[in-house]
Amino acid sequence: MTTAGQMPVLEHLRELRRRLLISVIAVIVGAIVGFIFRDRLLDLIVDPYERATGQSGLAFFEVGEAFSVSMKVALFGGVVLAAPVWLYQIWGFVTPALSKREKKWVIPIILTLVILFVAGVVFAYWTMERALEWLLGFGGEDLVPVIGVNRFLNFAFRYLLVFGISFLFPVFVFAAGAVGAVSSTQLKKGRRWAVLIIVVVGAILTPTGDPLTLLLLSTPLYLLYEITIWLVRFVLKK
C-alpha cells in the first residue's frame, strides 16, 4: 500500500482536484449566502467611499451592470465566508508530506490562517476610508469624483483581498520554524531583508501603488514578522 509520503504523481493530481472541487463548492455555497445579503454587503463596501467623499451611492453606466455588480458582491462574500474551507484544503494538500510530529500543528495553523485572513480584511476595511480620502484629495476642488460602481468594487475587492492574503505570511514563516528550516536567530539577522521584501511585494500588490497604502500594508506586516520571531523562539522551544 502506498503511503502518503510516497504518493505517485497521478494520486497527487487526484488529491489536488478533489480539494479544488471542495473549495469551489464551498465558495459557491458562500456566494449563494452572499447573494441573499448582497444589498447589505454592497452598502458595507461602499460606505467608506461615501464617508470619504460625502456622496451618496455610486453610478452604473450599462443596462446589465447592476446585475453583474450583484454577482461580483456575492462572489466576494463567498470567498470570504468560505475562507476556513479553502484555507484548510490548501494546508491539507501539504500535510501528507509532513511527519506525525509536524502534523500536530495543522489545526492551530488552520485556525491562525483564518484569524489572520479575517484580521487582514477587517484592517483593510478600517483603513480604506483614509486611503480614499488621500487618493481622491489630489483632485482638489476642481475635480469631482464620478466613479462607476464596477470600477470602485474592483479597487475595493483587490484592496481587501491583498491585505487579507498578505496577513497570512507569518504563518508560513512560523511553519518554516516548526520544521526546522529557519531559527529565530536567522529571522532576527534577516530583518533588513524582511523589510525589503515586505516593501517590494507590498508595492507590487497594492491596488494603486501609492505610498500611503504601501505604508498601511507594510507596517502591520513588519509587526507580524516581529511577533513571529518571538513565537518561533519561545513557543517552539516549549
NORKAZI-V75154 format. One record per run of one state. SS is the DSSP state (alpha for helix, beta for strand, coil for the rest). FROM is the first residue (numbers start at 1). LEN is the number of residues. If there is no record, write none. Layout:
SS_FROM_LEN, SS_FROM_LEN
This chain:
coil_1_3, alpha_4_3, coil_7_2, alpha_9_28, coil_37_1, alpha_38_16, coil_54_5, beta_59_1, coil_60_5, alpha_65_17, coil_82_1, alpha_83_13, coil_96_4, alpha_100_4, coil_104_2, alpha_106_34, coil_140_8, beta_148_1, alpha_149_18, coil_167_2, alpha_169_10, coil_179_5, alpha_184_6, coil_190_1, alpha_191_15, coil_206_5, alpha_211_24, coil_235_4
